[in-house]
Amino acid sequence: MADGTSAAAERATSSHGGAAREDLTAAHGTIGHLVAGSPFCSYLVDANLRFLYASAGAREFFGYAGELQGQGLYRVLRSIWHERFARQVVARFRHTLKTGEPYVAPRAAEWRHDIPAVLIHDWRIERIVLPGGRAAIVCHLHDVSEQQRLAAALRDTEERLATQLTAVFRLNDLSTRTVPVGDVQTLYEHMLDAAIAVMLSECASLQRLEADGDGGQVLRLVAHRGFHAASALHWQRVAVGGSTTCGVAFRVRKRIIIVDIEQWHAIKGSADYEEFRRCGIRAVQSTPLFSRTGVLIGMVSTHWNHPYRPTDGELRAFDIVARQVADFLEAQSGAATRPVSA
């Protein structure tokens, strides 16, 4: 009886042990399935720092079309990171494997030499025990580059908007003031300050349309910011046939934007091109100023020392400034109210 009971117990124990092994195997497979199917960058490495499992996100992150299983950690890391950073990460893995201490890396930006690009990421590792008592390391990595870029873009947009609104409000305040006799030039300078602030440019200029004495018209430079003295003298009077942007805008009665002077072949070889280079100007926009009744009365331009295309938001804010400047010029000059023909 006792022998029968003992045999039954052994069979039960054996059955239970087999079930436990099956559960462990199933659990092991489930871990691999969960990690392998995850869209996030998660992976397991064994005590020899070789990949056991890698998620779909990890394979995409490391640029592996096939399986990572069996690949050495250092070799994989070196495929995208520089040697110093790869060795630091491997050292962290070895320390956690030895001590069991988890590690959460501070958010860092590292240069990927395979793309190339700067990656901003969070990552953490911890030791786990696999079936059979073997130690392994699980790593979770979160690429926050796009999130950081969006946050930076939002901050930049907010800062730009604040600067632009301040400039517009400042100019609007100036337009309500009584201009002291002989102090018109100071207001011109404030207008250019507002234009530069709105367009984030390095230079700006303001021109008034005047008769040239021969029955024609010219744009006379009344204020500028950032021009070389020789260039300011050269652009003191721009005729309708001038090759610079204000001359073209004068002829077509529309805003002209040149994103890169070096790519504007029509101006190459001209004196205006040489003056742009003398001033270090690479991009420019010129906006015609019209009276309330449609008469062309001047031009306001902004210039950048690098290739640049103003955003729609910048141009909308700049148009507010241009309207204020046009109203001021009209009030100062008593411009005619004859509409410009189409």
Phi, psi and omega in degrees: 000315180295320180296321179296317180296318180296318179296320180296319180296319180296319179296322180293317180296316180298318179296317180295318179296321178296320179295321180296319179295321178296320178298317180296318178298317179296319179296319179300315178295323180294318177302313180298318181296317181294315181294314184298326183271356184288137176283350180270164181276095179227142179203159178244138172235148182274187183293343176264011180057046172244144184295128172265313180218151176213133180289167175300322178296323179291318179297321177292318181299315182276353178078027180262119179285327181261209182276145173268346185305129179093346179285145177286140183301312184298318181298318180292317179298321181291344179289342181233333183253162174287164189299317184301312182292320180299318180293323178298317181295315179300320179297321177296318179299314181297320180296315179294322179297321183282317188260339184082002180282123176292160180225129175245115184283142173294147180302131185218158175248124181231147181275123175269124183271354180274339185271307348271151180194161175268127181250131175254125188212156169248143173208152180215152179225154175207153180273139174230166179248125179271167175307137183092001177083008181284141179272150177211168179240132174252135181237135174239125181236135181239115177279113182250019182302311182295320177300316179293321179296318179295319179296318179295320179296321179295315178299318180297318179296317179296318179295319179297315181298318180297317179296317182293317180296320178299317180296316181295315180296322179296316180293321178298322177294320179297325183292342181269353184276155173280129183276119178297147179300130179079005183245020180298325183300324179298319178292323175303316181296319178296324178296318178293324176301318180293319179298317179296318181296319181291319185264358180054043182255170179264333183227162176201158178213151178232128181235145176249138178280127182221161174289145182264002178091348180245021180088359179253193180226150177222160173262117180261131180288119180252341178197150177207160175229126172088000179281146167295146183303319180293324179290319178300321178293319179297321182266017181300324178223119180247121181277168182299335180269007182300148183272353180282171185297323180293327176294318178293314179298326176301315184289317186267352179060032179220159177295139177242130178238126174244111185291326180212114180304323183294342179261001180266091189292334183296337184262348183302136178087354181270164177295326179297321178299318179295324178290324175301316181292323179299322181276352183074025183273131177246334181223151183204149170225142178234128183242120177295145177252127182242148173289173180296340180257010173094013179271130176291123184235353180177191183211138173235132185230152173232150186224144180240152179268017177210157177304133186203139173241115180300144178283164177300321179296320178295319180293323178295316179294322180294325179297329176294316177299314182300322179296318178296317180295317180298317179297322180293315179299320180297318180294325182284322187264343184062048184301151179294155183256015179289122181296148177283134178289151183291000000 
